Amino acid sequence: MVFGERHLRHVLLSYMNYYNGTRTHLSLHKDAPISRAAETVGRILCRPILGGLHQYARI
């Protein structure tokens, strides 16, 4: 549910950042459009994004 123009802009920006920076794409051989190196050392941090999905990253 969107509660106004400001909230809509926030939701769309959050989705755009997720889609281009985190989400894997089959056409890119399971990589994200903004490629990043695989991290193999460090603690894994879970953070909620987009009101229900979770992003896992090493810190």
Wavefront OBJ file of the C-alpha trace (Angstrom):
o trace
v 0.000 0.000 0.000
v 1.392 3.397 -0.989
v 0.671 6.377 1.246
v 1.489 9.267 -1.056
v 3.923 10.515 -3.676
v 6.904 10.650 -1.313
v 6.315 7.071 -0.176
v 5.862 5.912 -3.789
v 9.203 7.473 -4.751
v 10.863 5.709 -1.807
v 9.335 2.341 -2.751
v 10.335 2.685 -6.416
v 13.886 3.755 -5.555
v 14.229 0.810 -3.158
v 13.025 -1.608 -5.842
v 15.323 -0.068 -8.462
v 18.329 -0.459 -6.140
v 17.367 -4.077 -5.437
v 16.741 -4.924 -9.105
v 19.981 -3.379 -10.390
v 22.296 -4.128 -7.491
v 21.244 -7.352 -5.806
v 18.807 -9.438 -7.842
v 20.362 -12.076 -10.072
v 19.425 -12.222 -13.744
v 19.456 -15.390 -15.838
v 20.454 -13.448 -18.964
v 23.586 -12.279 -17.103
v 24.505 -15.849 -16.078
v 23.066 -15.415 -12.557
v 24.897 -12.123 -11.938
v 23.444 -8.736 -11.030
v 23.575 -5.817 -13.517
v 25.988 -4.056 -11.161
v 28.506 -6.872 -10.822
v 30.334 -7.498 -7.554
v 33.040 -9.866 -6.390
v 32.112 -12.955 -4.369
v 32.904 -12.538 -0.687
v 34.082 -15.699 1.056
v 35.191 -14.449 4.500
v 33.201 -12.670 7.192
v 29.953 -12.817 9.142
v 26.711 -13.082 7.216
v 24.236 -10.284 7.868
v 20.548 -10.595 7.000
v 18.530 -7.438 6.388
v 14.917 -7.088 5.259
v 14.291 -5.206 2.016
v 11.165 -4.322 0.052
v 8.786 -5.183 2.878
v 9.398 -8.905 3.026
v 12.398 -10.031 1.003
v 15.708 -10.546 2.745
v 19.171 -9.685 1.525
v 22.145 -11.625 2.837
v 25.598 -10.060 2.748
v 28.961 -10.646 4.336
v 30.412 -7.951 6.546
l 1 2 3 4 5 6 7 8 9 10 11 12 13 14 15 16 17 18 19 20 21 22 23 24 25 26 27 28 29 30 31 32 33 34 35 36 37 38 39 40 41 42 43 44 45 46 47 48 49 50 51 52 53 54 55 56 57 58 59
